[in-house]
Amino acid sequence: MLEACVLATILCGFFGIIFKKNLVMKIISMDVMSTGVIAYYVVIASREGLFTPIISSVKNVAYADPVPQAVILTGIVIGFSIQSLMLVGVMKLARDNPTLECNEIEKNNTP
């Protein structure tokens, strides 16, 4: 059930990127999709019965692999920086265009 909700979040973000015409809404949809992908990775990577590889009183058990956690943290930081860069680009476009609709921007910039 949890996987279905996460996949629905990914699909909502994907359809938002395709069908929304406002650039800010496209950026928000991309962030929703990115969050869904990270949540899906966490759902798949989590297993019961695994302990953290930090100091533990239990010996000879299966420890959780810290590499996926590092990959997810890196993905979050990269996603945040890409979103910030896209918002700066939209702010630059907003100086010249009264609206942020894709169709209007294309009409204004065609030769």
trRosetta pair geometry for C-beta under 8 A, 3 or more apart (Angstrom, degrees):
i j d omega theta_ij theta_ji phi_ij phi_ji
1 4 5.7 -53 -153 31 32 113
1 5 6.8 31 151 -17 64 103
2 5 5.8 -53 -152 35 35 111
2 6 6.4 33 152 -17 67 106
2 43 5.8 -175 122 -130 115 133
3 6 5.7 -55 -147 38 34 111
3 7 6.2 32 155 -17 67 107
3 40 7.2 73 -140 -130 73 83
3 43 5.8 168 -87 137 74 149
3 44 8.0 77 -108 -66 111 78
4 7 5.7 -54 -144 40 30 110
4 8 6.3 36 153 -23 63 104
5 8 5.5 -51 -148 33 32 114
5 9 6.6 36 150 -22 62 101
6 9 5.6 -49 -154 30 35 115
6 10 6.7 36 148 -18 64 101
6 36 5.7 143 -176 -160 69 80
6 39 4.8 -153 -129 110 114 111
6 40 4.6 152 145 -77 133 77
6 43 5.8 -136 -20 -6 162 149
7 10 5.5 -48 -150 34 38 113
7 11 6.4 36 152 -17 67 105
7 36 7.5 112 -106 178 16 120
7 40 6.9 81 -69 -97 64 125
8 11 5.7 -55 -146 40 33 110
8 12 6.3 39 153 -24 66 103
9 12 5.7 -49 -146 32 31 112
9 13 6.6 29 155 -14 62 104
9 32 6.4 -135 180 169 85 91
9 33 7.7 166 137 -106 74 38
9 35 6.9 -81 155 95 131 92
9 36 3.6 -179 107 -98 103 116
9 39 6.8 26 68 52 150 141
10 13 5.9 -58 -155 38 31 109
10 14 6.3 30 150 -20 66 109
10 33 5.5 69 -146 -143 57 71
10 36 3.7 -166 -65 124 68 141
10 37 6.1 93 -107 -60 113 67
10 40 6.6 2 -47 -34 132 136
11 14 5.4 -53 -143 37 35 114
11 15 6.1 29 160 -14 68 105
12 15 6.1 -57 -144 41 27 104
12 16 6.2 33 153 -23 62 109
12 29 7.7 -135 132 -142 68 87
12 32 6.2 -71 99 138 99 137
12 33 7.8 -161 78 -75 62 74
12 36 7.7 149 46 -56 90 149
13 16 5.5 -55 -147 34 30 116
13 17 6.6 33 154 -21 64 101
13 29 4.9 145 -154 178 61 67
13 30 6.6 111 -179 -103 109 15
13 31 7.5 -143 -131 69 125 38
13 32 3.7 -170 -88 92 106 93
13 33 2.7 -167 117 -54 140 77
13 34 7.3 -158 -177 1 162 53
13 35 7.7 159 -64 42 148 84
13 36 5.9 -157 5 9 133 130
14 17 5.9 -52 -155 30 31 110
14 18 6.7 22 151 -12 64 108
14 29 7.7 -168 -28 164 9 109
14 33 5.6 104 -53 -105 63 131
15 18 5.6 -56 -146 41 37 110
15 19 5.7 2 168 6 74 117
15 29 7.8 -120 77 -158 47 132
16 19 6.7 -68 -124 51 22 87
16 20 5.2 12 -175 -13 66 122
16 25 6.6 -126 -180 157 103 90
16 26 7.1 170 137 -114 84 42
16 28 7.3 -81 151 92 145 81
16 29 2.8 -161 107 -119 121 131
16 32 6.6 58 33 49 150 135
16 33 7.7 -154 48 -39 108 104
17 20 7.1 -38 -104 35 12 100
17 26 5.5 76 -129 -149 60 81
17 29 4.7 -167 -54 112 65 128
17 30 5.8 80 -87 -68 116 77
17 33 6.8 -24 -26 -19 124 145
20 25 4.0 -127 175 114 146 123
20 26 5.4 -167 86 -66 114 68
20 29 6.0 175 17 -26 139 143
21 25 7.7 37 56 56 39 128
21 101 4.9 16 136 -149 111 84
21 102 5.1 -123 -164 22 74 97
21 103 6.2 -21 -161 -6 129 96
22 25 4.1 76 74 11 102 110
22 26 6.9 -168 93 -12 52 83
22 100 5.4 60 -156 97 77 101
22 101 6.0 -44 -88 -91 60 59
22 102 7.8 -133 -77 -20 14 80
23 26 5.4 -50 -149 32 36 115
23 27 6.6 37 152 -19 65 101
23 90 5.0 175 118 -116 129 116
23 93 7.0 47 32 73 169 150
23 100 4.5 -103 27 169 102 108
23 101 7.9 -152 -17 -92 81 13
23 102 6.7 127 -63 -66 83 79
23 105 7.8 42 -43 -18 126 151
24 27 5.7 -51 -152 34 35 112
24 28 6.5 34 150 -16 66 104
24 87 7.8 56 -118 -117 81 82
24 90 6.1 123 -72 178 74 160
24 100 6.0 53 -11 113 92 157
25 28 5.6 -51 -145 39 35 111
25 29 6.2 39 153 -21 65 105
26 29 5.6 -53 -146 37 31 113
26 30 6.4 34 153 -21 63 103
26 102 8.0 69 -34 -54 143 119
27 30 5.6 -51 -149 33 32 112
27 31 6.6 34 150 -19 63 103
27 83 6.2 114 -177 -145 104 81
27 86 5.1 171 -113 117 119 131
27 87 6.3 116 -175 -71 166 77
27 90 6.9 -85 -30 -32 143 146
28 31 5.5 -53 -151 35 35 113
28 32 6.5 38 149 -21 66 102
29 32 5.5 -48 -148 34 35 113
29 33 6.4 35 153 -17 65 104
30 33 5.7 -52 -148 38 33 111
30 34 6.3 36 152 -20 65 106
30 83 7.2 180 94 -97 112 91
30 86 7.7 41 59 45 150 173
31 34 5.5 -51 -145 37 32 114
31 35 6.3 35 154 -20 64 104
31 79 7.2 118 -123 167 69 112
31 83 5.6 51 -82 -105 109 138
32 35 5.8 -54 -149 36 30 111
32 36 6.4 32 151 -20 63 106
33 36 5.6 -53 -150 36 33 114
33 37 6.5 34 152 -20 65 103
34 37 5.7 -51 -148 33 33 111
34 38 6.5 30 153 -15 64 104
34 75 7.8 -174 -172 159 100 101
34 79 4.6 140 175 -139 150 139
35 38 5.8 -54 -148 38 33 110
35 39 6.2 32 153 -18 66 107
36 39 5.6 -55 -144 39 31 111
36 40 6.2 34 155 -22 65 105
37 40 5.6 -51 -147 34 30 113
37 41 6.5 34 152 -20 62 103
38 41 5.7 -52 -151 34 33 113
38 42 6.5 32 151 -18 64 105
38 72 5.9 106 -150 -151 96 98
38 75 6.1 175 -95 107 105 129
38 76 6.5 66 -114 -74 153 87
38 79 7.8 -85 -46 -12 129 158
39 42 5.6 -54 -148 37 34 112
39 43 6.3 36 153 -21 67 104
40 43 5.7 -51 -146 35 32 112
40 44 6.3 27 157 -14 65 107
41 44 6.0 -58 -146 40 28 107
41 45 5.9 18 159 -13 66 116
41 68 7.2 -170 162 -172 107 111
41 72 6.1 179 103 -93 134 108
41 75 8.0 82 31 43 163 163
42 45 5.9 -61 -136 44 27 105
42 46 6.1 29 164 -29 65 108
42 72 6.7 69 -69 -116 90 155
43 46 6.3 -54 -143 26 23 109
45 68 4.8 -179 -141 148 152 161
47 50 5.3 76 79 -16 95 122
47 64 7.9 174 49 -107 93 88
49 61 7.8 -139 165 -176 81 112
49 62 6.7 46 125 55 96 116
50 61 7.9 157 -137 141 39 104
50 62 5.5 -69 -110 108 76 96
50 63 6.5 74 -168 -179 88 19
50 64 4.2 100 146 -69 124 82
51 56 5.2 63 159 -118 138 164
51 58 6.0 -172 -65 63 165 127
51 61 5.4 60 11 99 126 132
51 62 7.4 132 20 82 80 52
51 63 5.7 -56 73 -113 78 61
51 64 6.7 -145 82 -10 26 89
52 56 6.8 157 67 -63 73 119
52 63 7.1 12 151 -155 14 89
52 64 5.8 -27 -101 34 43 117
53 63 4.4 69 -82 -178 85 137
53 64 6.6 -124 -25 58 85 69
53 66 6.1 -84 28 -36 130 112
56 59 7.9 169 98 -68 94 43
56 61 7.6 -82 115 43 147 125
58 61 5.0 14 131 -11 118 138
64 69 7.9 63 138 -31 116 122
65 68 5.9 74 95 5 103 97
65 69 8.0 177 106 -2 61 90
66 69 5.3 -56 -161 39 56 118
66 70 6.3 57 145 -23 79 102
67 70 5.7 -55 -151 36 35 111
67 71 6.4 36 152 -21 68 104
68 71 5.4 -52 -145 36 37 114
68 72 6.3 37 156 -20 68 103
69 72 5.8 -53 -148 36 31 110
69 73 6.4 31 153 -17 64 105
70 73 5.7 -53 -147 38 33 111
70 74 6.3 34 154 -18 65 106
71 74 5.7 -56 -150 38 30 112
71 75 6.3 33 151 -21 64 106
72 75 5.5 -52 -147 36 33 114
72 76 6.4 36 153 -22 65 101
73 76 5.7 -50 -149 32 33 112
73 77 6.6 30 154 -16 64 105
74 77 5.9 -56 -149 38 33 109
74 78 6.2 28 155 -15 67 109
75 78 5.8 -56 -141 41 30 108
75 79 6.1 33 157 -21 65 108
76 79 5.8 -56 -146 37 27 112
76 80 6.4 29 155 -20 63 106
77 80 5.8 -54 -149 35 30 112
77 81 6.5 26 155 -16 64 106
78 81 5.8 -56 -147 38 32 108
78 82 6.3 31 155 -18 66 106
79 82 5.8 -55 -145 37 30 109
79 83 6.2 30 156 -18 65 107
80 83 5.8 -56 -147 37 29 111
80 84 6.4 30 154 -19 64 106
81 84 5.7 -52 -147 36 33 112
81 85 6.3 34 154 -19 64 106
82 85 5.7 -54 -148 37 32 112
82 86 6.4 31 154 -18 65 105
83 86 5.8 -55 -147 37 31 110
83 87 6.4 31 155 -19 65 106
84 87 5.8 -56 -148 37 31 110
84 88 6.5 33 153 -20 64 103
85 88 5.7 -52 -151 33 32 112
85 89 6.6 34 150 -18 63 104
86 89 5.5 -52 -151 36 36 114
86 90 6.4 37 151 -19 67 103
87 90 5.5 -49 -146 36 36 112
87 91 6.4 41 151 -22 64 101
88 91 5.6 -50 -150 33 34 114
88 92 6.7 36 150 -19 64 101
89 92 5.6 -51 -151 33 35 112
89 93 6.5 33 150 -16 65 104
90 93 5.5 -52 -148 38 36 112
90 94 6.2 43 151 -29 66 103
90 100 6.3 33 -164 -138 104 131
91 94 5.5 -48 -146 29 33 116
91 95 7.4 46 152 -30 58 91
92 95 6.1 -41 -166 11 37 114
92 96 8.0 10 150 2 60 101
93 96 6.4 -73 -163 44 42 96
93 97 5.7 -14 162 24 81 118
93 100 6.7 96 107 -120 119 84
93 105 6.5 -5 -171 -121 127 135
94 97 6.4 -76 -120 62 30 80
94 100 6.2 -24 -89 -75 90 104
96 108 7.7 160 135 135 102 143
97 100 6.8 121 101 -85 122 45
97 104 6.5 128 -167 119 122 107
97 105 5.4 -29 -101 -97 164 83
97 108 6.0 175 -105 42 102 162
98 104 8.0 -80 62 153 78 145
99 104 4.9 40 74 69 119 161
99 105 7.8 -129 90 -47 79 79
100 105 7.3 11 -154 -47 37 122
101 104 4.4 75 72 11 101 108
101 105 6.8 -176 86 -10 51 86
102 105 5.9 -60 -148 38 30 110
102 106 6.3 28 156 -18 66 108
103 106 5.9 -57 -149 37 29 110
103 107 6.4 30 153 -20 64 107
104 107 5.6 -52 -146 35 32 113
104 108 6.3 28 157 -16 65 108
105 108 5.9 -57 -146 39 30 108
105 109 6.2 5 162 -1 65 117
106 109 6.3 -72 -140 49 26 96
106 110 6.3 39 162 -43 66 102
107 110 6.3 -45 -145 10 26 112
